[in-house]
Every structure is written in C-alpha cells, then in structure tokens.
Amino acid sequence: MRFANIVKAAALPAIALWLAGCASTGGQSTSDVETTPEVVTEEVVIETTPVLDPAVQAVIDSGDVQASPEQVEQLLADKTYHFGFDSSKLKESDYKALDVQAAYLNSPEGRGKNIIIQGHTDERGTRTYNLALGERRANAVKSYLVAKGVSPSRIEVISFGFEKPLDPAHNAEAWAKNRRAHIVIN
C-alpha cells in the first residue's frame, strides 16, 4: 500500500501541472495554436486638386479677378444686378460680379458666347416709362461689360419693364427685387 501512496503522491502534482498547462492554451497544446503574423498597414493619403467648372477656371486663369474659386463660382452664377428706385446706376457691390462676368466672356471658354441683358422695373410708373427705364438699366450693365473689353456686338439689350416681376407682391420688398438687370448667356 505504501507503494500505491507514493505513486499517488507523485502523480497528483504531475496531473496538476498538466491541467495548468492545458488551461493556459485553451485546452490545446502549444503546438496546436495557430499564430498569425502581425500585419502593419499604412494609410495612404492622396492629395487631389478639385476639378473646377471650366467657366470658373477660365476666370481664375484670366488673372483679372482676385477671388477664391468659390467666390468666382458664386459670382458667375448670380447674373442679376439690382437698382434703386427710378435709377439706372449700378451699385458698387455689383462691380466685382460684373468683373467676373467680363473675365469669363473675354476668356477662351466664354469668347464664343453671346449675351442678352434683360432690364426690369417694378410695377410703379407707366408702361412706356418703365420700358425705357428697363432699357437704361440693361444698357448700364452693357456699358460696364464693354468697358471691360467685351465686344458690344455680342451683347443684346431688351427691356421687359414691369412685365416679368420676380415677386408679384405689391410692397417695397417685392419692388426692390423687381428693379433689376439680368444677364442670359447663350
């Protein structure tokens, strides 16, 4: 019996070590555990230059206007210029926008384009008076563009007077919106 006790005493620590080893590898021997190599990835940043609308690029390339591409895009898109009551005088705030239009029309991109400048008034005044005032407003825009180098043969002027209001309301806010000249590029 003594021999059996010695075998048990020696076997118990061996079994305990074996179980402890199995617990650390999830029940698998270390030779069965797959290892994956560590993968290192690098983030590649590619800088791209945004592609600009050809009209915007043409204005920027002209060097005639100092503005960001976003400003040029906005000024090219807004082709309406407002006037004071009974006035055909351009506002100071319109000059930069008209400079952008002129730079575009003088660029290779815009050189083949013709434009129509439509003059509009509010509803106050006679039809005859408003047609003449709308024409003066359109001619004010034309004169500015011609002074900036746009050929007058490419510019047509038309007056609608009060016939095509932007805002049909009968108040000061609507009247201010309707006193305008608008460029249409063909």
MDTraj code that builds the backbone (N, CA, C; nanometers):
import mdtraj as md
import numpy as np

residues = "MET ARG PHE ALA ASN ILE VAL LYS ALA ALA ALA LEU PRO ALA ILE ALA LEU TRP LEU ALA GLY CYS ALA SER THR GLY GLY GLN SER THR SER ASP VAL GLU THR THR PRO GLU VAL VAL THR GLU GLU VAL VAL ILE GLU THR THR PRO VAL LEU ASP PRO ALA VAL GLN ALA VAL ILE ASP SER GLY ASP VAL GLN ALA SER PRO GLU GLN VAL GLU GLN LEU LEU ALA ASP LYS THR TYR HIS PHE GLY PHE ASP SER SER LYS LEU LYS GLU SER ASP TYR LYS ALA LEU ASP VAL GLN ALA ALA TYR LEU ASN SER PRO GLU GLY ARG GLY LYS ASN ILE ILE ILE GLN GLY HIS THR ASP GLU ARG GLY THR ARG THR TYR ASN LEU ALA LEU GLY GLU ARG ARG ALA ASN ALA VAL LYS SER TYR LEU VAL ALA LYS GLY VAL SER PRO SER ARG ILE GLU VAL ILE SER PHE GLY PHE GLU LYS PRO LEU ASP PRO ALA HIS ASN ALA GLU ALA TRP ALA LYS ASN ARG ARG ALA HIS ILE VAL ILE ASN".split()
xyz = np.array([
    [0.0773, -0.1156, 0.0000],
    [0.0000, 0.0000, 0.0000],
    [0.0838, 0.1253, 0.0000],
    [0.1946, 0.1065, 0.0620],
    [0.2854, 0.2166, 0.0655],
    [0.3279, 0.2612, -0.0728],
    [0.3507, 0.1621, -0.1603],
    [0.3913, 0.1927, -0.2939],
    [0.2814, 0.2706, -0.3674],
    [0.1566, 0.2337, -0.3463],
    [0.0441, 0.2993, -0.4101],
    [0.0336, 0.4428, -0.3644],
    [0.0609, 0.4680, -0.2368],
    [0.0555, 0.6050, -0.1856],
    [0.1650, 0.6921, -0.2478],
    [0.2810, 0.6341, -0.2689],
    [0.3920, 0.7091, -0.3280],
    [0.3585, 0.7448, -0.4723],
    [0.2975, 0.6518, -0.5468],
    [0.2610, 0.6767, -0.6867],
    [0.1550, 0.7857, -0.6926],
    [0.0544, 0.7783, -0.6023],
    [-0.0493, 0.8803, -0.5990],
    [0.0115, 1.0161, -0.5663],
    [0.1005, 1.0199, -0.4704],
    [0.1617, 1.1464, -0.4289],
    [0.2439, 1.2062, -0.5418],
    [0.3079, 1.1269, -0.6218],
    [0.3887, 1.1758, -0.7321],
    [0.3001, 1.2111, -0.8510],
    [0.1921, 1.1385, -0.8696],
    [0.1059, 1.1605, -0.9851],
    [0.0209, 1.2858, -0.9697],
    [-0.0233, 1.3177, -0.8521],
    [-0.1110, 1.4345, -0.8316],
    [-0.0442, 1.5654, -0.8744],
    [0.0807, 1.5933, -0.8336],
    [0.1411, 1.7187, -0.8823],
    [0.1634, 1.7181, -1.0322],
    [0.1926, 1.6019, -1.0900],
    [0.2130, 1.5953, -1.2351],
    [0.0831, 1.6250, -1.3076],
    [-0.0273, 1.5712, -1.2598],
    [-0.1578, 1.5959, -1.3205],
    [-0.1952, 1.7431, -1.3060],
    [-0.1659, 1.8009, -1.1915],
    [-0.1971, 1.9425, -1.1673],
    [-0.1195, 2.0315, -1.2637],
    [0.0074, 2.0011, -1.2853],
    [0.0876, 2.0791, -1.3806],
    [0.0341, 2.0656, -1.5223],
    [-0.0057, 1.9388, -1.5556],
    [-0.0589, 1.9181, -1.6897],
    [-0.1883, 1.9944, -1.7104],
    [-0.2783, 1.9957, -1.6143],
    [-0.4036, 2.0701, -1.6236],
    [-0.3779, 2.2202, -1.6297],
    [-0.2817, 2.2681, -1.5557],
    [-0.2496, 2.4099, -1.5580],
    [-0.1973, 2.4502, -1.6954],
    [-0.1193, 2.3658, -1.7556],
    [-0.0680, 2.3929, -1.8897],
    [-0.1795, 2.3925, -1.9924],
    [-0.2752, 2.3029, -1.9805],
    [-0.3875, 2.2979, -2.0735],
    [-0.4770, 2.4193, -2.0576],
    [-0.4952, 2.4685, -1.9397],
    [-0.5812, 2.5849, -1.9164],
    [-0.5244, 2.7089, -1.9828],
    [-0.3944, 2.7238, -1.9900],
    [-0.3358, 2.8448, -2.0474],
    [-0.3422, 2.8453, -2.1992],
    [-0.3653, 2.7318, -2.2643],
    [-0.3734, 2.7291, -2.4103],
    [-0.5137, 2.6947, -2.4553],
    [-0.6100, 2.7089, -2.3675],
    [-0.7477, 2.6827, -2.4048],
    [-0.7733, 2.5362, -2.4312],
    [-0.7029, 2.4493, -2.3650],
    [-0.7241, 2.3071, -2.3826],
    [-0.6437, 2.2496, -2.4966],
    [-0.5642, 2.3308, -2.5653],
    [-0.4828, 2.2822, -2.6748],
    [-0.3381, 2.2870, -2.6331],
    [-0.2628, 2.2007, -2.6909],
    [-0.1201, 2.2083, -2.6643],
    [-0.0642, 2.3252, -2.7429],
    [0.0485, 2.3781, -2.7015],
    [0.1047, 2.4966, -2.7657],
    [0.1432, 2.4708, -2.9096],
    [0.1636, 2.3496, -2.9474],
    [0.1990, 2.3223, -3.0860],
    [0.0764, 2.3280, -3.1765],
    [-0.0466, 2.3189, -3.1192],
    [-0.1692, 2.3244, -3.1985],
    [-0.2209, 2.4668, -3.2190],
    [-0.1703, 2.5648, -3.1465],
    [-0.2200, 2.7024, -3.1561],
    [-0.1603, 2.7683, -3.2789],
    [-0.2491, 2.8228, -3.3657],
    [-0.2013, 2.8921, -3.4852],
    [-0.1674, 3.0357, -3.4494],
    [-0.0614, 3.0824, -3.5025],
    [-0.0255, 3.2222, -3.4824],
    [-0.0316, 3.2906, -3.6175],
    [-0.0798, 3.4157, -3.6161],
    [-0.0849, 3.4931, -3.7395],
    [0.0183, 3.6024, -3.7310],
    [0.0853, 3.6257, -3.8400],
    [0.1850, 3.7329, -3.8360],
    [0.1149, 3.8681, -3.8211],
    [0.1802, 3.9595, -3.7555],
    [0.1244, 4.0934, -3.7359],
    [0.1314, 4.1688, -3.8685],
    [0.0174, 4.2234, -3.9107],
    [0.0098, 4.2955, -4.0378],
    [0.0102, 4.4454, -4.0072],
    [0.1016, 4.5140, -4.0680],
    [0.1103, 4.6589, -4.0490],
    [0.0601, 4.7245, -4.1762],
    [-0.0378, 4.8114, -4.1603],
    [-0.0894, 4.8828, -4.2779],
    [-0.0588, 5.0303, -4.2612],
    [-0.0328, 5.0938, -4.3727],
    [-0.0088, 5.2374, -4.3727],
    [-0.1258, 5.3043, -4.4423],
    [-0.1655, 5.4182, -4.3886],
    [-0.2714, 5.4954, -4.4523],
    [-0.2073, 5.5810, -4.5601],
    [-0.2564, 5.5664, -4.6797],
    [-0.2026, 5.6419, -4.7918],
    [-0.2966, 5.7592, -4.8179],
    [-0.2441, 5.8782, -4.8130],
    [-0.3223, 5.9981, -4.8388],
    [-0.2830, 6.0503, -4.9754],
    [-0.3824, 6.0585, -5.0617],
    [-0.3574, 6.1106, -5.1951],
    [-0.4220, 6.2474, -5.2030],
    [-0.3419, 6.3474, -5.2269],
    [-0.3950, 6.4817, -5.2390],
    [-0.4420, 6.5018, -5.3819],
    [-0.5654, 6.5484, -5.3925],
    [-0.6202, 6.5742, -5.5252],
    [-0.6577, 6.7210, -5.5353],
    [-0.6430, 6.7726, -5.6512],
    [-0.6856, 6.9090, -5.6774],
    [-0.8282, 6.9010, -5.7277],
    [-0.9199, 6.9769, -5.6660],
    [-1.0578, 6.9681, -5.7126],
    [-1.0689, 7.0172, -5.8571],
    [-1.1522, 6.9494, -5.9318],
    [-1.1745, 6.9881, -6.0700],
    [-1.2760, 7.1012, -6.0696],
    [-1.2350, 7.2145, -6.1236],
    [-1.3229, 7.3305, -6.1253],
    [-1.4055, 7.3339, -6.2521],
    [-1.5199, 7.3961, -6.2417],
    [-1.6024, 7.4220, -6.3580],
    [-1.5176, 7.4992, -6.4588],
    [-1.5257, 7.4672, -6.5870],
    [-1.4420, 7.5364, -6.6859],
    [-1.4592, 7.6885, -6.6849],
    [-1.5796, 7.7355, -6.6586],
    [-1.6018, 7.8807, -6.6531],
    [-1.5271, 7.9426, -6.5357],
    [-1.5312, 7.8760, -6.4210],
    [-1.4600, 7.9252, -6.3024],
    [-1.3098, 7.9239, -6.3286],
    [-1.2614, 7.8138, -6.3865],
    [-1.1184, 7.8036, -6.4167],
    [-1.0760, 7.9121, -6.5150],
    [-1.1601, 7.9410, -6.6128],
    [-1.1277, 8.0446, -6.7122],
    [-1.1144, 8.1813, -6.6463],
    [-1.2011, 8.2125, -6.5518],
    [-1.1931, 8.3414, -6.4808],
    [-1.0673, 8.3475, -6.3966],
    [-1.0369, 8.2394, -6.3262],
    [-0.9177, 8.2365, -6.2418],
    [-0.7925, 8.2492, -6.3278],
    [-0.7897, 8.1773, -6.4402],
    [-0.6738, 8.1821, -6.5295],
    [-0.6538, 8.3204, -6.5913],
    [-0.7617, 8.3979, -6.6062],
    [-0.7504, 8.5302, -6.6673],
    [-0.6654, 8.6245, -6.5818],
    [-0.6679, 8.6044, -6.4506],
    [-0.5931, 8.6913, -6.3610],
    [-0.6562, 8.8285, -6.3432],
    [-0.7724, 8.8510, -6.4034],
    [-0.8395, 8.9810, -6.3944],
    [-0.9161, 8.9994, -6.2641],
    [-0.9449, 8.8902, -6.1960],
    [-1.0263, 8.8966, -6.0744],
    [-0.9524, 8.8255, -5.9618],
    [-0.9416, 8.8909, -5.8502],
    [-0.8786, 8.8317, -5.7324],
    [-0.9894, 8.7801, -5.6411],
    [-1.0166, 8.6494, -5.6503],
    [-1.1215, 8.5879, -5.5696],
    [-1.0944, 8.4382, -5.5619],
    [-1.1496, 8.3763, -5.4603],
    [-1.1361, 8.2312, -5.4458],
    [-1.2240, 8.1623, -5.5498],
    [-1.1951, 8.0361, -5.5799],
    [-1.2813, 7.9639, -5.6748],
    [-1.4282, 7.9627, -5.6310],
    [-1.4511, 7.9525, -5.5020],
    [-1.5884, 7.9519, -5.4518],
    [-1.6566, 8.0850, -5.4794],
    [-1.5843, 8.1950, -5.4556],
    [-1.6408, 8.3277, -5.4819],
    [-1.6679, 8.3461, -5.6307],
    [-1.5733, 8.3041, -5.7134],
    [-1.5912, 8.3162, -5.8586],
    [-1.7138, 8.2376, -5.9023],
    [-1.7279, 8.1162, -5.8514],
    [-1.8427, 8.0329, -5.8876],
    [-1.9734, 8.1018, -5.8492],
    [-1.9779, 8.1591, -5.7300],
    [-2.0984, 8.2269, -5.6841],
    [-2.1269, 8.3514, -5.7690],
    [-2.0239, 8.4283, -5.7997],
    [-2.0428, 8.5496, -5.8787],
    [-2.0822, 8.5182, -6.0233],
    [-2.0327, 8.4084, -6.0770],
    [-2.0738, 8.3673, -6.2123],
    [-2.2199, 8.3215, -6.2143],
    [-2.2602, 8.2551, -6.1096],
    [-2.3963, 8.2021, -6.1045],
    [-2.4999, 8.3134, -6.0871],
    [-2.4657, 8.4159, -6.0117],
    [-2.5604, 8.5242, -5.9860],
    [-2.5457, 8.6295, -6.0950],
    [-2.6367, 8.6270, -6.1886],
    [-2.6282, 8.7170, -6.3033],
    [-2.7329, 8.8278, -6.2966],
    [-2.7798, 8.8587, -6.1772],
    [-2.8828, 8.9603, -6.1595],
    [-2.8265, 9.0754, -6.0773],
    [-2.8520, 9.1981, -6.1258],
    [-2.7988, 9.3188, -6.0623],
    [-2.9166, 9.4104, -6.0339],
    [-2.9281, 9.4530, -5.9085],
    [-3.0435, 9.5313, -5.8649],
    [-3.0133, 9.6814, -5.8650],
    [-3.1192, 9.7586, -5.8792],
    [-3.1084, 9.9040, -5.8891],
    [-3.1998, 9.9707, -5.7869],
    [-3.1667, 10.0943, -5.7565],
    [-3.2501, 10.1745, -5.6694],
    [-3.3744, 10.2214, -5.7426],
    [-3.4666, 10.2812, -5.6679],
    [-3.5911, 10.3325, -5.7255],
    [-3.5605, 10.4389, -5.8302],
    [-3.6196, 10.4245, -5.9458],
    [-3.6077, 10.5200, -6.0566],
    [-3.4615, 10.5468, -6.0933],
    [-3.3767, 10.4433, -6.0848],
    [-3.2346, 10.4600, -6.1108],
    [-3.1848, 10.3545, -6.2095],
    [-3.0874, 10.3950, -6.2872],
    [-3.0196, 10.3002, -6.3762],
    [-2.8698, 10.2992, -6.3459],
    [-2.8341, 10.3423, -6.2249],
    [-2.6942, 10.3461, -6.1835],
    [-2.6588, 10.2151, -6.1133],
    [-2.5489, 10.1540, -6.1589],
    [-2.5027, 10.0313, -6.0957],
    [-2.4586, 10.0572, -5.9522],
    [-2.4754, 9.9565, -5.8675],
    [-2.4316, 9.9663, -5.7283],
    [-2.2849, 9.9237, -5.7195],
    [-2.2131, 9.9797, -5.6240],
    [-2.0721, 9.9432, -5.6021],
    [-2.0560, 9.7924, -5.5827],
    [-2.1523, 9.7316, -5.5155],
    [-2.1438, 9.5881, -5.4865],
    [-2.1538, 9.5019, -5.6129],
    [-2.2004, 9.5580, -5.7232],
    [-2.2140, 9.4813, -5.8478],
    [-2.0867, 9.4786, -5.9317],
    [-1.9931, 9.5674, -5.9055],
    [-1.8752, 9.5776, -5.9917],
    [-1.7913, 9.4500, -5.9941],
    [-1.7682, 9.3899, -5.8789],
    [-1.6853, 9.2682, -5.8756],
    [-1.7550, 9.1547, -5.9508],
    [-1.8858, 9.1430, -5.9333],
    [-1.9601, 9.0389, -6.0043],
    [-1.9545, 9.0622, -6.1548],
    [-1.9654, 9.1859, -6.1972],
    [-1.9565, 9.2160, -6.3402],
    [-1.8146, 9.1970, -6.3918],
    [-1.7147, 9.2215, -6.3078],
    [-1.5758, 9.1935, -6.3466],
    [-1.5575, 9.0441, -6.3741],
    [-1.6198, 8.9603, -6.2918],
    [-1.6124, 8.8153, -6.3114],
    [-1.6820, 8.7773, -6.4422],
    [-1.7990, 8.8351, -6.4672],
    [-1.8692, 8.8061, -6.5921],
    [-1.7857, 8.8477, -6.7127],
    [-1.7244, 8.9649, -6.7056],
    [-1.6412, 9.0137, -6.8161],
    [-1.5197, 8.9239, -6.8365],
    [-1.4557, 8.8827, -6.7273],
    [-1.3393, 8.7943, -6.7381],
    [-1.3793, 8.6626, -6.8046],
    [-1.4941, 8.6115, -6.7682],
    [-1.5412, 8.4882, -6.8315],
    [-1.5696, 8.5102, -6.9804],
    [-1.6414, 8.6159, -7.0127],
    [-1.6774, 8.6418, -7.1526],
    [-1.5561, 8.6718, -7.2392],
    [-1.4480, 8.7229, -7.1802],
    [-1.3250, 8.7513, -7.2545],
    [-1.2292, 8.6326, -7.2591],
    [-1.2599, 8.5267, -7.1838],
    [-1.1732, 8.4091, -7.1788],
    [-1.1987, 8.3199, -7.3003],
    [-1.1063, 8.2303, -7.3303],
    [-1.1305, 8.1369, -7.4408],
    [-1.2593, 8.0550, -7.4214],
    [-1.2905, 8.0234, -7.2978],
    [-1.4112, 7.9467, -7.2664],
    [-1.5388, 8.0245, -7.3007],
    [-1.5390, 8.1552, -7.2772],
    [-1.6598, 8.2355, -7.2971],
    [-1.6599, 8.3221, -7.4211],
    [-1.5490, 8.3221, -7.4926],
    [-1.5344, 8.4131, -7.6076],
    [-1.6394, 8.3901, -7.7161],
    [-1.6854, 8.2707, -7.7348],
    [-1.7832, 8.2416, -7.8397],
    [-1.9276, 8.2621, -7.7959],
    [-1.9480, 8.3059, -7.6746],
    [-2.0835, 8.3196, -7.6208],
    [-2.1368, 8.4610, -7.6438],
    [-2.2654, 8.4690, -7.6738],
    [-2.3355, 8.5966, -7.6822],
    [-2.4225, 8.6095, -7.5588],
    [-2.4576, 8.7323, -7.5238],
    [-2.5409, 8.7514, -7.4056],
    [-2.6587, 8.8426, -7.4365],
    [-2.7624, 8.8227, -7.3591],
    [-2.8789, 8.9113, -7.3607],
    [-2.8874, 8.9707, -7.2216],
    [-2.9009, 9.1014, -7.2151],
    [-2.9201, 9.1672, -7.0853],
    [-3.0647, 9.2153, -7.0816],
    [-3.1382, 9.1620, -6.9856],
    [-3.2797, 9.1941, -6.9717],
    [-3.2970, 9.2997, -6.8631],
    [-3.3624, 9.4095, -6.8974],
    [-3.3902, 9.5152, -6.7999],
    [-3.5317, 9.5019, -6.7463],
    [-3.5468, 9.5214, -6.6161],
    [-3.6775, 9.5074, -6.5497],
    [-3.7002, 9.6249, -6.4542],
    [-3.8271, 9.6511, -6.4262],
    [-3.8636, 9.7560, -6.3311],
    [-3.9686, 9.7012, -6.2358],
    [-4.0041, 9.7808, -6.1364],
    [-4.1182, 9.7431, -6.0536],
    [-4.2452, 9.7917, -6.1242],
    [-4.3572, 9.7707, -6.0632],
    [-4.4857, 9.7978, -6.1281],
    [-4.5277, 9.9450, -6.1277],
    [-4.4564, 10.0257, -6.0538],
    [-4.4970, 10.1662, -6.0443],
    [-4.4509, 10.2421, -6.1687],
    [-4.5291, 10.3337, -6.2154],
    [-4.4966, 10.4115, -6.3344],
    [-4.5715, 10.3582, -6.4551],
    [-4.5665, 10.4350, -6.5627],
    [-4.6383, 10.3945, -6.6838],
    [-4.5602, 10.2859, -6.7575],
    [-4.6301, 10.2178, -6.8441],
    [-4.5669, 10.1109, -6.9226],
    [-4.4528, 10.1679, -7.0068],
    [-4.4769, 10.2797, -7.0724],
    [-4.3760, 10.3416, -7.1591],
    [-4.2541, 10.3838, -7.0782],
    [-4.2773, 10.4475, -6.9642],
    [-4.1661, 10.4928, -6.8806],
    [-4.0845, 10.3728, -6.8315],
    [-4.1514, 10.2676, -6.7877],
    [-4.0816, 10.1510, -6.7343],
    [-4.0054, 10.0747, -6.8417],
    [-4.0566, 10.0706, -6.9634],
    [-3.9801, 10.0080, -7.0714],
    [-3.8501, 10.0844, -7.0970],
    [-3.8575, 10.2173, -7.0942],
    [-3.7367, 10.2989, -7.1143],
    [-3.6396, 10.2822, -6.9974],
    [-3.6911, 10.2782, -6.8738],
    [-3.6063, 10.2606, -6.7564],
    [-3.5393, 10.1226, -6.7574],
    [-3.6131, 10.0195, -6.7930],
    [-3.5555, 9.8855, -6.8031],
    [-3.4439, 9.8810, -6.9066],
    [-3.4622, 9.9523, -7.0162],
    [-3.3579, 9.9577, -7.1194],
    [-3.2341, 10.0315, -7.0687],
    [-3.2543, 10.1393, -6.9939],
    [-3.1388, 10.2117, -6.9370],
    [-3.0620, 10.1222, -6.8401],
    [-3.1314, 10.0444, -6.7625],
    [-3.0666, 9.9527, -6.6679],
    [-2.9856, 9.8481, -6.7429],
    [-3.0431, 9.7885, -6.8450],
    [-2.9709, 9.6879, -6.9236],
    [-2.8507, 9.7520, -6.9925],
    [-2.8666, 9.8744, -7.0422],
    [-2.7551, 9.9446, -7.1075],
    [-2.6445, 9.9807, -7.0091],
    [-2.6787, 10.0042, -6.8829],
    [-2.5762, 10.0324, -6.7816],
    [-2.4863, 9.9100, -6.7637],
    [-2.5462, 9.7919, -6.7605],
    [-2.4686, 9.6683, -6.7484],
    [-2.3860, 9.6471, -6.8756],
    [-2.4473, 9.6694, -6.9899],
    [-2.3760, 9.6534, -7.1169],
    [-2.2557, 9.7472, -7.1230],
    [-2.2743, 9.8729, -7.0869],
    [-2.1647, 9.9704, -7.0915],
    [-2.0480, 9.9267, -7.0040],
    [-2.0787, 9.8735, -6.8876],
    [-1.9724, 9.8289, -6.7984],
    [-1.8956, 9.7120, -6.8608],
    [-1.9685, 9.6157, -6.9158],
    [-1.9028, 9.4998, -6.9775],
    [-1.8200, 9.5410, -7.0987],
    [-1.8700, 9.6346, -7.1788],
    [-1.7954, 9.6836, -7.2949],
    [-1.6683, 9.7535, -7.2485],
    [-1.6784, 9.8304, -7.1402],
    [-1.5600, 9.8979, -7.0856],
    [-1.4564, 9.7965, -7.0375],
    [-1.5004, 9.6763, -7.0026],
    [-1.4097, 9.5702, -6.9574],
    [-1.3619, 9.4818, -7.0726],
    [-1.3952, 9.5202, -7.1961],
    [-1.3392, 9.4509, -7.3115],
    [-1.4313, 9.3550, -7.3836],
    [-1.5555, 9.3409, -7.3392],
    [-1.6497, 9.2528, -7.4084],
    [-1.6999, 9.3264, -7.5323],
    [-1.6995, 9.2590, -7.6447],
    [-1.7424, 9.3201, -7.7702],
    [-1.8911, 9.3552, -7.7650],
    [-1.9263, 9.4794, -7.8007],
    [-2.0681, 9.5182, -7.7979],
    [-2.1532, 9.4381, -7.8972],
    [-2.0915, 9.3831, -8.0008],
    [-2.1680, 9.3047, -8.0986],
    [-2.2168, 9.1718, -8.0399],
    [-2.1630, 9.1321, -7.9269],
    [-2.2041, 9.0071, -7.8613],
    [-2.3127, 9.0294, -7.7576],
    [-2.3534, 9.1549, -7.7377],
    [-2.4481, 9.1887, -7.6307],
    [-2.5771, 9.2437, -7.6903],
    [-2.6873, 9.1817, -7.6546],
    [-2.8197, 9.2303, -7.6936],
    [-2.8894, 9.2829, -7.5685],
    [-2.9600, 9.3926, -7.5827],
    [-3.0308, 9.4541, -7.4709],
    [-3.1803, 9.4464, -7.4992],
    [-3.2561, 9.4081, -7.3968],
    [-3.4017, 9.4035, -7.4091],
    [-3.4625, 9.4516, -7.2784],
    [-3.5733, 9.5230, -7.2876],
    [-3.6414, 9.5696, -7.1674],
    [-3.7782, 9.5032, -7.1576],
    [-3.8080, 9.4532, -7.0397],
    [-3.9403, 9.3973, -7.0130],
    [-4.0237, 9.4916, -6.9274],
    [-3.9652, 9.6036, -6.8832],
    [-4.0397, 9.6940, -6.7967],
    [-4.0873, 9.6191, -6.6741],
    [-4.2177, 9.6316, -6.6449],
    [-4.2727, 9.5629, -6.5278],
    [-4.3440, 9.4321, -6.5651],
    [-4.3253, 9.3844, -6.6877],
    [-4.3985, 9.2679, -6.7383],
    [-4.3583, 9.1342, -6.6748],
    [-4.2355, 9.1188, -6.6270],
    [-4.1900, 8.9901, -6.5721],
    [-4.1322, 9.0090, -6.4311],
    [-4.2175, 9.0315, -6.3335],
    [-4.1661, 9.0515, -6.1975],
    [-4.1133, 8.9216, -6.1365],
    [-4.0076, 8.9347, -6.0550],
    [-3.9604, 8.8198, -5.9757],
    [-4.0572, 8.7917, -5.8627],
    [-4.1091, 8.8978, -5.8044],
    [-4.2006, 8.8876, -5.6913],
    [-4.3273, 8.9661, -5.7266],
    [-4.4415, 8.9003, -5.7371],
    [-4.5636, 8.9685, -5.7787],
    [-4.6337, 9.0490, -5.6686],
    [-4.5785, 9.0482, -5.5485],
    [-4.6410, 9.1229, -5.4392],
    [-4.6367, 9.2733, -5.4675],
    [-4.7185, 9.3463, -5.3972],
    [-4.7288, 9.4911, -5.4167],
    [-4.6781, 9.5628, -5.2918],
    [-4.5481, 9.5456, -5.2642],
    [-4.4891, 9.6108, -5.1473],
    [-4.3431, 9.6461, -5.1779],
    [-4.2803, 9.7183, -5.0853],
    [-4.1437, 9.7679, -5.1077],
    [-4.0429, 9.6550, -5.1286],
    [-4.0586, 9.5458, -5.0556],
    [-3.9647, 9.4335, -5.0685],
    [-3.9728, 9.3723, -5.2088],
    [-4.0925, 9.3524, -5.2583],
    [-4.1113, 9.2968, -5.3926],
    [-4.0591, 9.3942, -5.4984],
    [-4.0883, 9.5214, -5.4820],
    [-4.0439, 9.6215, -5.5799],
    [-3.8912, 9.6229, -5.5899],
    [-3.8229, 9.6103, -5.4747],
    [-3.6762, 9.6097, -5.4747],
    [-3.6218, 9.4886, -5.5521],
    [-3.6863, 9.3724, -5.5384],
    [-3.6434, 9.2530, -5.6121],
    [-3.6647, 9.2698, -5.7628],
    [-3.7690, 9.3402, -5.7997],
    [-3.8064, 9.3518, -5.9404],
    [-3.7259, 9.4566, -6.0173],
    [-3.6612, 9.5494, -5.9499],
    [-3.5788, 9.6527, -6.0170],
    [-3.4416, 9.5925, -6.0450],
    [-3.4244, 9.5385, -6.1652],
    [-3.3042, 9.4605, -6.1896],
    [-3.2680, 9.4563, -6.3376],
    [-3.1454, 9.4112, -6.3609],
    [-3.0997, 9.3722, -6.4946],
    [-3.0464, 9.2308, -6.4790],
    [-3.0761, 9.1471, -6.5755],
    [-3.0368, 9.0062, -6.5672],
    [-2.9648, 8.9669, -6.6950],
    [-2.8517, 8.8961, -6.6786],
    [-2.7723, 8.8505, -6.7938],
    [-2.8104, 8.7056, -6.8262],
    [-2.8371, 8.6824, -6.9534],
    [-2.8604, 8.5471, -7.0040],
    [-2.7491, 8.5185, -7.1037],
    [-2.6725, 8.4124, -7.0789],
    [-2.5603, 8.3776, -7.1651],
    [-2.6021, 8.2650, -7.2593],
    [-2.5821, 8.2881, -7.3883],
    [-2.6172, 8.1867, -7.4909],
    [-2.4932, 8.1174, -7.5403],
])
top = md.Topology()
chain = top.add_chain()
for i, resn in enumerate(residues, 1):
    res = top.add_residue(resn, chain, resSeq=i)
    for name in ("N", "CA", "C"):
        top.add_atom(name, md.element.get_by_symbol(name[0]), res)
traj = md.Trajectory(xyz[None], top)
